[in-house]
Amino acid sequence: MYKLDLAPDLKDAAAIERRKNREQQRQSRIFNAKVRTIGVDEEALHRQVEERKQMEAIEKARDEAFDAERVECDKVVQMMEERERQHRRDVHQAMEEFRERLQQPDTRHEFDLYDPDGLRKDKPARVCDDDPRCGPSSLQKFQGEDLNEKARRQKQQELTNKWLTDQKDEKNRILMKTKYADNLYDKKMVELDERAVLLDKMEEECRKSVRMATDNFNAAQAAALVRQRQLEKQKDEDDNSAEIYNHLTGDILTENPSAATSCFQVHRVITDRWKGMTPEQLQDILRTQKQQQEAKQRLREEEWQRDMEWDKQRMLAARAAMVLEEQEQNLSKQLRQNLDSYNQQLAREQKAQLAYLDKEVYVNNPTAHYYTQFNTSSR
C-alpha cells in the first residue's frame, strides 16, 4: 500500500528553492546588457591576452619550422618528380623503339586479314592435286594423311623458340637501359653535388680575397700612419735643432752687430742696418725649400699608393657583390616558384572546401523556430 499523503522534505524543498533563486539571479546578470558588458574581469582579460600572445609566438615558431621543413620536402618531391618524369620518358622511348623494331604490322598473326597487298601475295585457289590448302571436301587429302606433320611441328617449335629468344633479348635490353638510366641519374646527382661544393669553395675564396684585401689595406694604412708619425717626430726634432742652432748663432750669444731685423715685423729689416742675407740664411732657405719639396713628393707618393689600394679594394668588393647578387636572385626565383606552387595548392584546396560546404554541409537552412530556442536559460 502506497502512502501518497506524506509531507515533502523541507531540506529538499529548500535546496530546490535555492537553485531557483540562484538561476533567477544568474539570468538577471546574463540577460542584463549593462551588467554583462561593464562587469569585466580586467585581470583575467590581461592574463588571457598574455596567454594569447604566448600561443601566437609558439604557433609562429612552429609555422616557421613547418615552413622550413615544407621547403625541404618540396625540394625532395621536385627531385623525385623529375626523376619519375625522366624514368617515364625513358620507358616511353623504350616502348616506342620496341614497337618500331619488333611490333611492325607485318609481324602480326592477323596481318594477312588486312594486308593491303594481300590479293597480290595470295596464291590461286588450287595449284595441283596435292595442294595442302585443299580440305576434306576437295577429296584431295583425308584425315590421317598429314605427311608433313613432323616438318610443320619442327618449324612451329623453331618459330616459338625464336619468339622466346626475342622476348628474352628485349627484356635484357630494357633492363640494361633501366640500369644505364639509373647510372646516369646517379652521375648527375654526383655532378650536382660537386658543383655545389665548387660554388661553396669559390664563395669561400672570394671571401678570403676580400679579407686579404682588407687586411692589406689596413696594414698599408697602419704603415702610412707610422710613417707620418715618424715624419712628425723628425720634423719636431729638426725644429728643436733649428731652434737650438738659432739660439747658439743668435745675436745674443754671438753678439752680432749686424742685427738689422725690424722690431715691428719679423719679415722686415731695418734698411739702414741691413747689409744683405748671410750665406747661412741662404743655405737655410735652400734647405727648407728642399725639405718642402721632399715632403710634397712623399705626400704625392703616399696618395698615389692609397688610391691604388682603394681601387683594388673597390674592384674586389664589386666582384663579391656581383656574385652575392646573382646567388640572391637565384634563391629569390626559387622561393617565388615554391610560393606560387604552394598558393596554387591552397587555392585548389579552398575551392574544394567551399564546394564541399555548399553542396554537403550547408544544405539545411534554419527556420524561424530555430532562433526561438536561444536566451531561454542562463546555461
Summary of the structure (lengths in Angstrom):
residues: 379
radius of gyration: 53.8
end to end distance: 41.0
largest distance: 169.8
contacts: 712
relative contact order: 0.04
helix: 77%
strand: 1%
